[in-house]
Amino acid sequence: MRLPRLAAAATAAAAFIVTLLPGTAGAATGTTQYTATGVDVHQIQQSAEETRDYWTPERMREAIRNSAQAPAAKPPASRPDVTDVHGADEKQGPAALDEAVLPRTRTTGLRAAAATVSVSQEVPYDAELSLYNVFGRLFFTGSDGQDRACSAASIVSDNKNTIWTAAHCVHAGDGSGDAGWSTNVQYVPGYRDGDGPLGAWNADQVFAAEAWTESGDNQVADMAAIVVKPSLLHGNLHDAGGGALGYRFADGATDYSDVYTAGYPGEGYNRDDLTGERLMYCFGDTVDASSFNPFDDRLKMDCDMGAGASGSPLIYGVHDDNAQIVGAFSHTEEFFGERVNDDMFSSEHGTYASAVIDAASAHTP
């Protein structure tokens, strides 16, 4: 049984500044609905045509450049008590996913050479490799009017049109309600060098926990689901992209071995060669980010990816042909404006994550 959560003030750190990646999400027109499970649901009002017209190649490049600018996160003002405690909420992705997304033949030597790959490397690309398209670039406009970009990935859902990302990519997390939602939300699966084989997919509804939208709680709630509209040319996203990642969401679960994370970093720790144009990955274990604090169950992983990689899924079970999302890249640590290590953090993916994916999966775009 889990202990009740403390007020956010008890978790504030004096020395380190938690930094969200890539930036604030923004002002939007639209409506927000509130579910009984604490999930805010935002209906996108822009048409697919309006969003497609907005994202010129120049704006996409500017969004990727802006992703390297990350503001310090505000400590959450309050945190609702968790009353609906889930056990493991688990759904399996497609079989043989590792051969398709991270081929054994291309990673065998790497895995034999080192226990971890904390210095991100490019995911091998193959034009014939359809499941490369499980991952993609998420473009949006923030509340400050800046175009920005995150990372995202397809996640198993009943509607076959859902992607998983970080909540700070879709809402400012400041209690601003409708004004906090991102605009011009567009997803490009299989993104590489300014293009994607399946074109652009437009958001229909966005789902984030109230614990994020009201107070920016990055310990338990910096995750979001986006249901995209089916493509007139390709049909459902998951069918067109070759599948989706499963998930395992459980309260208090922090320690996983042999975890991959893959996304599009525009910058990184002690790196000056990352452009945000290529899919990169790290490989290693996740641990409890704060083992001395029983109320903080964030996941921590050694990975040098930074801004632009926000929303990158943490994937467990790849080597067992049972790839499952267990987290999403949320934030790093800084000291006086400088990142101090290669640690990357994910919010705990438990009750709030389960509520978000359940709400999204039930929606038919």
C-alpha positions as CSV (number, residue, x, y, z in Angstrom):
1,M,0.0,0.0,0.0
2,R,1.3,3.4,-0.9
3,L,1.7,6.2,1.6
4,P,-0.3,9.4,1.1
5,R,1.6,12.0,-0.9
6,L,3.2,15.0,0.8
7,A,2.6,18.6,-0.2
8,A,4.8,19.7,-3.0
9,A,6.7,22.1,-0.8
10,A,8.2,19.2,1.0
11,T,9.9,18.0,-2.2
12,A,11.6,21.3,-3.2
13,A,15.3,21.0,-3.6
14,A,17.6,23.9,-2.5
15,A,20.5,23.3,-4.8
16,F,19.2,21.9,-8.1
17,I,16.7,23.5,-10.5
18,V,14.5,21.0,-12.3
19,T,14.4,21.9,-16.0
20,L,11.6,20.9,-18.3
21,L,12.3,20.1,-21.9
22,P,11.8,21.8,-24.3
23,G,9.7,24.7,-23.1
24,T,6.4,26.1,-22.1
25,A,3.3,24.9,-23.9
26,G,0.7,27.4,-24.9
27,A,-2.3,29.5,-25.5
28,A,-5.1,27.9,-27.5
29,T,-8.7,28.2,-28.6
30,G,-10.9,25.3,-27.6
31,T,-12.7,23.7,-24.8
32,T,-11.5,21.6,-21.9
33,Q,-13.5,18.8,-20.3
34,Y,-12.8,17.3,-17.0
35,T,-13.1,13.5,-16.3
36,A,-13.9,11.8,-13.0
37,T,-10.4,10.3,-13.0
38,G,-8.7,13.7,-13.0
39,V,-7.8,13.9,-16.7
40,D,-8.3,17.1,-18.6
41,V,-9.5,16.6,-22.2
42,H,-8.9,19.3,-24.8
43,Q,-10.7,19.4,-28.1
44,I,-8.5,20.9,-30.9
45,Q,-10.4,23.6,-32.7
46,Q,-8.0,24.2,-35.6
47,S,-8.7,22.3,-38.8
48,A,-6.2,19.9,-40.2
49,E,-5.8,22.2,-43.2
50,E,-5.0,25.2,-41.0
51,T,-2.4,23.2,-39.1
52,R,-0.8,21.8,-42.2
53,D,-0.6,25.3,-43.8
54,Y,1.0,26.7,-40.6
55,W,3.9,24.3,-40.6
56,T,6.1,25.5,-43.4
57,P,9.6,24.0,-43.5
58,E,11.0,27.2,-42.1
59,R,8.7,27.1,-39.1
60,M,9.6,23.4,-38.5
61,R,13.3,24.3,-38.5
62,E,12.6,27.2,-36.1
63,A,10.6,24.9,-33.8
64,I,13.5,22.5,-33.5
65,R,16.0,25.3,-32.8
66,N,13.7,26.7,-30.1
67,S,13.5,23.3,-28.4
68,A,17.0,23.9,-27.0
69,Q,15.6,26.7,-24.8
70,A,14.3,25.3,-21.6
71,P,12.9,27.3,-18.7
72,A,13.1,26.3,-15.0
73,A,10.0,24.4,-13.7
74,K,7.9,25.9,-11.0
75,P,7.4,23.8,-7.9
76,P,3.8,22.5,-7.9
77,A,1.5,24.5,-5.7
78,S,-0.5,21.5,-4.5
79,R,-0.9,17.9,-5.3
80,P,-4.2,16.0,-5.1
81,D,-4.2,12.8,-3.0
82,V,-4.1,9.7,-5.1
83,T,-7.3,7.8,-4.2
84,D,-7.5,5.4,-7.2
85,V,-4.4,3.3,-6.8
86,H,-3.7,1.1,-9.8
87,G,-1.7,-2.1,-9.8
88,A,0.2,-2.8,-13.0
89,D,-1.8,-1.5,-16.0
90,E,-0.2,-3.5,-18.8
91,K,-0.8,-3.9,-22.5
92,Q,1.5,-5.6,-24.9
93,G,2.8,-4.0,-28.1
94,P,3.4,-5.8,-31.4
95,A,5.4,-9.0,-31.5
96,A,9.1,-8.9,-32.6
97,L,9.2,-5.2,-32.0
98,D,13.0,-5.2,-31.3
99,E,13.9,-6.7,-34.6
100,A,11.9,-3.9,-36.3
101,V,12.7,-0.8,-34.2
102,L,16.1,-1.6,-32.8
103,P,17.3,-4.6,-34.9
104,R,19.2,-7.3,-33.0
105,T,21.6,-7.6,-35.9
106,R,22.6,-4.0,-35.5
107,T,22.8,-3.7,-31.8
108,T,24.3,-7.1,-30.7
109,G,27.9,-5.7,-30.8
110,L,26.9,-2.6,-28.9
111,R,25.1,-4.5,-26.2
112,A,28.0,-6.9,-25.8
113,A,30.5,-4.0,-25.6
114,A,28.9,-2.0,-22.8
115,A,26.3,-2.4,-20.1
116,T,24.8,1.0,-20.9
117,V,24.7,3.5,-23.8
118,S,24.3,6.8,-22.0
119,V,25.9,8.8,-24.9
120,S,23.1,8.8,-27.3
121,Q,23.6,7.3,-30.7
122,E,21.5,7.4,-33.9
123,V,18.9,4.7,-34.4
124,P,19.8,2.7,-37.6
125,Y,17.5,3.9,-40.4
126,D,16.1,1.7,-43.1
127,A,13.5,2.9,-45.6
128,E,12.0,-0.5,-45.6
129,L,11.7,-0.6,-41.8
130,S,8.1,0.4,-41.2
131,L,8.3,0.2,-37.4
132,Y,10.9,3.0,-37.4
133,N,7.7,5.1,-37.8
134,V,6.5,4.2,-34.2
135,F,8.6,7.2,-33.2
136,G,8.1,10.8,-34.4
137,R,8.4,14.5,-34.1
138,L,5.7,16.6,-32.3
139,F,5.4,20.2,-33.4
140,F,3.4,22.9,-31.5
141,T,3.2,26.6,-30.7
142,G,3.8,27.6,-27.1
143,S,2.1,30.2,-25.0
144,D,4.9,32.6,-25.6
145,G,4.2,32.4,-29.3
146,Q,7.3,30.3,-30.0
147,D,7.2,27.3,-32.2
148,R,8.7,24.3,-30.5
149,A,9.2,20.6,-31.0
150,C,9.1,17.5,-28.7
151,S,9.4,13.8,-29.3
152,A,6.5,11.2,-29.1
153,A,5.7,7.6,-30.0
154,S,2.7,5.5,-30.9
155,I,1.1,3.7,-27.9
156,V,-1.3,0.8,-28.0
157,S,-4.9,2.1,-27.8
158,D,-8.4,0.9,-28.9
159,N,-8.6,3.7,-31.5
160,K,-5.2,2.9,-33.1
161,N,-4.5,6.7,-33.4
162,T,-2.8,7.6,-30.0
163,I,0.7,8.9,-29.3
164,W,2.4,9.4,-25.9
165,T,4.6,12.4,-25.0
166,A,5.3,14.7,-22.1
167,A,2.6,16.9,-20.7
168,H,4.7,20.1,-20.8
169,C,4.6,19.7,-24.6
170,V,0.9,20.1,-24.6
171,H,0.0,22.4,-21.7
172,A,1.9,25.1,-19.7
173,G,1.0,23.4,-16.4
174,D,0.3,26.7,-14.6
175,G,-3.4,26.5,-13.9
176,S,-4.3,28.7,-16.9
177,G,-7.0,26.3,-18.2
178,D,-7.8,26.6,-21.9
179,A,-5.2,29.3,-22.3
180,G,-2.4,26.8,-21.4
181,W,-3.0,24.3,-24.2
182,S,-0.6,24.2,-27.2
183,T,-1.8,25.2,-30.7
184,N,-0.8,24.0,-34.1
185,V,-0.2,20.5,-32.8
186,Q,1.1,18.3,-35.5
187,Y,2.9,14.9,-35.4
188,V,5.3,13.5,-38.0
189,P,5.9,9.8,-37.6
190,G,9.3,8.5,-38.8
191,Y,10.6,12.1,-38.9
192,R,14.1,12.4,-40.4
193,D,15.8,15.5,-41.9
194,G,12.7,17.6,-42.2
195,D,10.4,15.0,-43.6
196,G,8.4,11.8,-42.8
197,P,7.4,8.9,-45.0
198,L,3.8,9.1,-43.8
199,G,3.4,12.8,-43.9
200,A,1.9,14.9,-41.1
201,W,-0.9,13.9,-38.7
202,N,-3.1,16.4,-36.9
203,A,-4.3,16.3,-33.3
204,D,-8.0,15.7,-32.6
205,Q,-8.0,15.6,-28.8
206,V,-5.3,16.0,-26.1
207,F,-5.3,14.4,-22.7
208,A,-3.3,15.4,-19.6
209,A,-3.7,14.8,-15.9
210,E,-5.2,17.7,-13.9
211,A,-2.2,17.3,-11.6
212,W,-0.1,18.7,-14.5
213,T,-2.5,21.3,-16.0
214,E,-3.3,22.8,-12.6
215,S,0.1,22.8,-10.9
216,G,2.8,21.4,-13.2
217,D,3.6,18.3,-11.0
218,N,6.5,16.7,-12.7
219,Q,6.9,13.9,-10.1
220,V,3.7,12.1,-11.1
221,A,2.0,13.9,-14.0
222,D,4.4,15.1,-16.8
223,M,2.8,12.8,-19.4
224,A,0.2,13.2,-22.1
225,A,-1.7,11.3,-24.8
226,I,-2.7,12.8,-28.1
227,V,-5.3,11.2,-30.3
228,V,-4.6,12.1,-34.0
229,K,-7.1,12.1,-36.8
230,P,-6.8,9.2,-39.3
231,S,-5.2,10.0,-42.6
232,L,-7.3,10.0,-45.7
233,L,-4.4,8.4,-47.5
234,H,-3.0,6.0,-44.8
235,G,-5.9,5.2,-42.5
236,N,-5.2,4.7,-38.8
237,L,-1.8,5.8,-37.5
238,H,-0.8,2.5,-35.9
239,D,-1.7,0.5,-39.0
240,A,0.2,2.9,-41.3
241,G,3.2,3.0,-39.0
242,G,3.5,-0.7,-38.5
243,G,2.4,-0.9,-34.9
244,A,2.6,0.7,-31.5
245,L,4.4,0.3,-28.2
246,G,2.7,-1.4,-25.4
247,Y,2.8,0.0,-21.8
248,R,3.2,-1.0,-18.2
249,F,2.0,1.7,-15.8
250,A,2.3,0.8,-12.1
251,D,2.5,3.0,-8.9
252,G,5.9,3.0,-7.3
253,A,7.6,1.1,-10.2
254,T,11.0,2.7,-10.8
255,D,13.7,0.0,-11.4
256,Y,13.8,-1.5,-14.8
257,S,16.7,-3.2,-16.6
258,D,17.6,-3.0,-20.3
259,V,15.5,0.1,-21.1
260,Y,15.7,2.0,-24.4
261,T,14.7,5.6,-24.9
262,A,14.5,7.1,-28.4
263,G,13.8,10.7,-29.4
264,Y,15.0,13.8,-31.2
265,P,17.4,15.8,-29.0
266,G,18.5,19.2,-30.3
267,E,21.1,19.5,-27.6
268,G,22.6,17.3,-24.9
269,Y,24.9,17.1,-22.0
270,N,28.5,17.8,-23.2
271,R,27.3,17.5,-26.8
272,D,27.4,20.0,-29.6
273,D,26.6,17.7,-32.5
274,L,22.9,17.1,-31.9
275,T,20.6,18.7,-34.5
276,G,17.1,17.4,-33.6
277,E,16.8,16.0,-37.1
278,R,17.7,12.3,-36.4
279,L,16.2,9.7,-34.1
280,M,18.7,9.0,-31.3
281,Y,18.6,6.4,-28.5
282,C,20.1,5.5,-25.2
283,F,20.2,2.1,-23.5
284,G,20.5,1.2,-19.8
285,D,18.7,0.8,-16.5
286,T,16.2,3.0,-14.7
287,V,16.4,3.6,-11.0
288,D,14.4,5.4,-8.3
289,A,15.3,9.1,-8.8
290,S,15.1,9.8,-5.1
291,S,15.5,6.5,-3.1
292,F,15.7,8.4,0.2
293,N,12.3,9.9,-0.4
294,P,9.4,7.3,-0.4
295,F,7.0,9.9,-1.8
296,D,9.1,10.6,-5.0
297,D,8.9,7.7,-7.5
298,R,10.3,9.4,-10.6
299,L,12.5,7.2,-12.9
300,K,16.1,8.2,-13.5
301,M,18.2,7.0,-16.4
302,D,21.7,7.9,-17.6
303,C,21.3,9.6,-21.0
304,D,22.8,12.7,-22.5
305,M,19.8,13.7,-24.6
306,G,18.4,17.1,-23.8
307,A,15.8,19.5,-25.1
308,G,13.9,18.3,-28.1
309,A,13.8,14.8,-26.7
310,S,11.0,15.6,-24.2
311,G,8.3,13.0,-24.5
312,S,10.7,10.3,-25.6
313,P,9.3,7.0,-24.3
314,L,11.3,4.8,-21.9
315,I,10.8,1.3,-23.3
316,Y,11.1,-1.9,-21.2
317,G,11.0,-5.5,-22.6
318,V,12.4,-4.8,-26.0
319,H,14.7,-7.9,-25.8
320,D,11.8,-10.1,-24.8
321,D,9.7,-9.1,-27.8
322,N,7.3,-7.3,-25.3
323,A,8.1,-3.6,-25.7
324,Q,6.3,-1.5,-23.1
325,I,6.4,2.2,-22.3
326,V,7.2,2.7,-18.6
327,G,8.0,6.4,-18.6
328,A,8.6,9.5,-20.8
329,F,11.5,12.0,-20.8
330,S,10.4,14.9,-18.6
331,H,13.3,16.9,-17.2
332,T,16.9,17.2,-16.2
333,E,18.9,18.9,-13.4
334,E,20.6,22.2,-13.6
335,F,22.9,24.2,-11.3
336,F,22.9,28.0,-11.9
337,G,21.6,27.5,-15.4
338,E,24.0,24.7,-16.4
339,R,23.1,21.0,-16.7
340,V,25.2,19.2,-14.1
341,N,25.0,15.5,-15.3
342,D,23.7,13.1,-17.9
343,D,20.7,12.1,-15.7
344,M,17.3,12.2,-17.4
345,F,14.1,12.0,-15.5
346,S,10.6,10.7,-16.1
347,S,7.5,11.3,-14.0
348,E,6.2,8.2,-12.2
349,H,4.0,6.3,-14.6
350,G,1.3,5.0,-12.3
351,T,-2.2,6.1,-11.5
352,Y,-2.1,9.3,-13.5
353,A,-0.6,7.7,-16.6
354,S,-3.2,4.9,-16.4
355,A,-6.0,7.5,-16.2
356,V,-4.6,9.4,-19.2
357,I,-4.2,6.4,-21.5
358,D,-7.6,5.0,-20.5
359,A,-9.3,8.3,-21.4
360,A,-7.5,8.7,-24.7
361,S,-8.0,5.1,-25.8
362,A,-11.7,5.4,-25.4
363,H,-11.9,8.4,-27.7
364,T,-12.8,7.8,-31.4
365,P,-11.4,10.6,-33.6
